[in-house]
Amino acid sequence: MIDLVVPKLNNNDTSYVLTDWLAEDGEQVGSGDPIAVLETSKAAEELLSEGTGVLHRLTTVNQECRCGDVIGYVFASEDARQRFLTEHAQANGGPAGGGRADGAGDGVGPVLTDSARELADAHGISDAELRDLGRAVVRRTDVERLLANRQAALATSPAPTEPVVVTAAASDGGAAPDDARPVHPLSRAQRAVAAVVTESHREVPAALAVVKVRADAALTVARQLTRATRTLVGLPELLVKAIGGLRAEHPLLFATPGDGTSVRLAEAAHVGITIDVGTGLFVPVVRDVEELTCAEIAETLMDFRTRAGGDGFRAGELAGGTIVVSLHTDPDVVLAGPIVFPGQTCVVAIGGTQDELALDGTGSVVVRRFVNISAVYDHRVVNGRDAVAFLQAVKSALEAPDRLAEE
């Protein structure tokens, strides 16, 4: 039996929606066949079977799924599938040989842990709702997610036609029933951003470090590369190149947090970069940055900007980043401190370039350009000393950028 596990599709969402099954329950499927469609806030992605056999679906269409959820199985044969159904039914007190494992249509409910049953009973959750979760064993976290989905549905449903009883609890700043202020519903994309931001602030103890970088040399090299390659190169492209070359020297800044006792180190620098052209925030990933020239990075970023305003991205192009560069390059932005995406340990932000007066080696007053570059990092994994050393390496690369242009 092969589990059909929801993969991590991108860093923009904490959950996805199963919008379609492409194969029927009990249908023979082959390895690599598309069997389901998962929709993120940015794109739709087909889920492929990882083996050959008979499909058994656990999750219903339009159900929310999270990374790591098992939404179905692929059995070696129909006999193996029927044995599983029989064992599941008997384990749940139902008749032998009966029905689907998710309980749909057979009246057999899933097994609940004690804490899950206690929470479900306290909130009046029906057996039908629990069966719709598609779990052979329902845990407390599954019930908590169901309650959160129910609350979200209530928040976006039409106003009730019956009178609403208002208690003193309504005085907490929320809208009263006769509140005349207009309601602005949040888009699904914005709700996805809200979920990621909330998870980041809840799970990641973030810290901030900032360095001031002289930008004159980097801007000069960027102009030279633009003329030589006929591709628009700027500070963001040089920054991505500089960061990609630091993975081996500063591995913890590119790591994936584990269970609190270890981390997974990245084998390549896959740099996500924020793109917002007015159609929503995307974080597509520039892969294998160590192997790319500045011109190739510039071409990739230009393609990202074009597609963000048009055709959009496939979910796979938004996944797999090992570090993120957050662009805040409007001239008036002095400093930015974005969130660390769950599953990563660092995000680097670049602000707008600024002018300042300084003294040169002869004591004459000159105008210099600089930019602030910040790193927000997961303090469970990265210490301040490490973060500053990483930023100093970025600073050195940008202030002496000829090597970046040559690689």
C-alpha positions, 0 to 999 in steps of 0.5 A: 500500500502506497500513501498518497501524501500531499507535498509542500507545494510552496511557501505561500500557503499552509493548506491547499484545496483538493479541487478534483479527483482525476481517477475514480475510486477503485480505478487502476492507476500507473506510476506517474499518472495524474490522479488529483488536482490541488489548488493553492492560493497562486496556482493549481497543481496535479498530484501524481501517483507514486506507484502502480495499483488500485486507487482508494480515495480518502479525501472528498473534493473541495476539502482542505489539505495540509502538507503531509496529509494522506489523501488516499492510497494505492493498493497492489490489487483490488483484493488488497484494497478490499482486505483493507476495507474489511479490516477497517470496518471491523476495527470500527465496529462495522460489518466485515467487507463494508464500504470505503475507508473514509466511511462515506456512505457506509455509516461507519465512523473513524476511530477517535482519540480520547482528546479528539472525542472530548473536543468534538463532543464539546462543540457538537461535531457530528459523526458525518463531519468526522467521517468527511475528514477522511481519517482512519484515526482522528486526532485532536489536531484534526478536530481543531482544524475542522473547527477552524474551517467551520469558523472561517466558513461562518466568517465569510457566509452571508449575514443571517436573516434572523435577529442576532442577540448581541451580548457584552462580548460584542464591545471588543471592537468588532462590528455590531449588527447595525454597524454601517461601516462597509465590509471588505472581504479578503481574497483567498490569496490574502487569507493565505498570506494571513495564514503564513504570517500567523504561522511564522509569528507563532512558530518562529522566534525571529531576530533581526540584524542589519548592515549598511552597504556602500552601493556605488561599485555594485551599481556601476557593475550592474550598469556595465552588465546591463550594457554587455548582456542587454539584460536589465541587471540591478542590485537585486540580481547581484544580491541573489548571486552574492547570497547563492555563493554563501551557502557552503560557508553559512549552511545554517542560513539555508537550512530547514528546521527539524524537530528541535534537535537538528536541521536539514542542510540544503544541498543547493542554493534555491533562492526565493524572491518576492515578486509583487506587480499588483496582482498579489505577492508571489515567491518564485524560486531561482534554482541552483544560483551557484551555477548561474551568472548574473545575466542568467539570474536577471533573465529569470527574474524578468521572466518572473515579473512578466508571468506574475502579471500574466500567466502566473506560476505552477505551484512547483515553481513556488516551492523548494526555496532554501532562503528568500530575498525580499525586495523593498527597493522603493527609494523611501524604504530605509529598512525592512524586516519581513517574516521568516517563511515556515520551513526556512531559517532566514529571509534577506531584505534589501531596501531602497538606495540612499545618498549621503555625504561623506569624506573621501581619502583626501578629506573632500566631501563626496556623495556616496550611495548606500543601501541597508540589507537586513536578515531576519533569522530563526533564532532557534537555529541561527545565533546573532554572531552567525547572522552578522557574519553572513551579512558581512559576507554579503556586504563584502561581495556587493562592495567588491562586485567584480567577482560576481560579474565574472562568475 
